[in-house]
Amino acid sequence: MKSQDILILLKLISISKSKQEKWSYEEISNAFDISLSTVHKSINSLRDSGFLNAKKINLFAVNEFLVHGLKYVFPVTPGPIVRGFRTVHTPPFNNDKLSSQLDIFVWPHPEGDKKGFSVEPLYKTVPEAFRSDEVFYQLLCIVDALRIGRAREKKEALNLLELILNDKQSA
């Protein structure tokens, strides 16, 4: 399992939640500025891992992996304070439910709107790819909360993940 596999999986979930029935390898390739061959390899890896069956997402398997396995496969340690885009505790989609005055985490980027502890994104193009897709951004923030958050943040992230995966609106 590679980090771009998880990135692509999250994008496929986002596409499915937007009620878009079909996606293409080229669409995924363009979204992340990665080669078509890399997309093909990732899709095959996702199928081999049981996350995809044909083009249908196994949401149970995804949830199980994100909740129980992700932090072990893709651990993260916060770095120095830098400018970047918010992740983990302060995603704008949830009215700062996860917010902490002391801990702001960001994906480093010169165009970022916040300063906080740097968090290595799952894949290098994350700071460019999330801007046009709100659900995808939500999923990325949830994933980072599961990777680095404390118990309170992880609990809230799990609640938000359930809302997204079950097509419920966040409160």
N, C-alpha and C positions, 0 to 999 in steps of 0.2 A: 504494500500500500504506500503510495506516494502522496505528498501534500496536494498536488494538483488533482489527484483522484477525488479527494474530499471537496476541493474547490468546485470541481465539475459536478459532483453529486449535489452540492448545495445549490448550484445554478439550475440543475435539472429540477430540483424541488421547487425553486422559485418560479421557474417556467410553468410547472404543473399547477402551482397555486394561482397563477395569473389566468388560469383556464385556457391557456394555449395548449392545444392538443398535441402539436408536433414541434419538434426541435430538429435542428440539423447539426451535423458535425461542424460545418462551416460557421454557423451561428455561435457555437461554443468556442471555436478557434478564434473568431474575431473578438468575442467578449473578453478574452484573456490574453490576446496577442501571443498565442502558442500555435505550434504547427498542427496540421490536421493529423499527422501520424501520432503526435502526442495525445491528441483527443481520442483517437482510435484505441491507443494502448490503455488509456484511462478508462474508457467505456468497457473495454474487455476486462480490465481489472475489477471494475465495479460489478460486472456480471459474474466473474469468477468468485467474488466475495459474497455474492448473494444479495447485493444491494439493488441490482437491476435484473429484471426478467424481461427479455426483449427490450421494450422501451418503457416498461412499467416499473415504478420505484417501489421497493419493498420497505415501506415506512416503518414497520416494526423493527426490521434489521437495522435501519438507519438510526432510529431512536436508541436501540440497545447499544450500538457502537458509540454514538455520540455521548451517551450518558456514562457508559462503563469503560470504554476503551480508548477514547480519543486522547485523554490526558496522559496516557502511558505511551502511546505511539507518537504523539506530537507535543511533548512537554514544552513549556516556555518559561523563561525567567525574565522578569522585567529588567529593562536597561535604564540608562540615564534619562533625565528629563529632556525632551525634545519637542519640537513643533510637529503636529501631525493631525490625523483624523481620529476622532473618538472611537473607542471600542470598549468592550467589557462592561463597565459600570455606567457608562454615560451615553448609551445610544439614544439619539433623539426620538426614536420611535416609541418609547415607553414612558415618556414624561419623567425620566430620571428615577424610575422605581429602583434601579440598581445603584443610584448615585451615592457617592461618598465624598465628603469634602476633602478627605485626605488622599484618596486614590483616584487619579484620573490616568487612564491608559490610552495610548495613541499608537496608531501605525505611523511610523515616521514618514513625513512627506513635507516638502517645502511649501506647499499650498495649503497645508492643514490649518484648521481654525482654532486649535487648542494646543496647550502645552501640557505634557504629562509624561509619565514613565513610558518609555518605548517598549512596544511589544512586537516581536517579529511576526508578521502575518503568515498565514498558512502558505501563501505563495507570493512571490515578489510582485505580481501585478494586482494584488488586492486593492491597494490604495487608488488605483486607476479604475478598476472594474466595478466597484460597488456603487458608484455615483448615480447611475441611471436605473437602479433596480432596488427599491426600498425593501422588498421581502428578502432579497439576497443579502443586503446590508444587515437586516435583522438577524438572519441566520449566522452570518459571520460574527456578529457581536455575541450571539448566544454561544457559539463555538468557543470564542475566546473566554467568555465567562466560565465555561465548563473547564477550560484548560488552566485558568489562572485564578479564578474567583475563590473567595472564601465561602463558607457554608451558606450564608444568607444570599449571596449573589448567585451561587449555583442553584439554589432552590428557586429563586425568581427566574433564572434562565431556563430551568426545566419547565416551569409553568408557561413561559413564553413559547418554548419549543412545542409544547403540547398544543397550545392555541394555534400555532402555525400549521403543524402537521395534521391537525384535525379540522382545519378550515374554520376555526372560530375566530371571531373578532376580539382583539385585545381590549381590555377594559380601560 
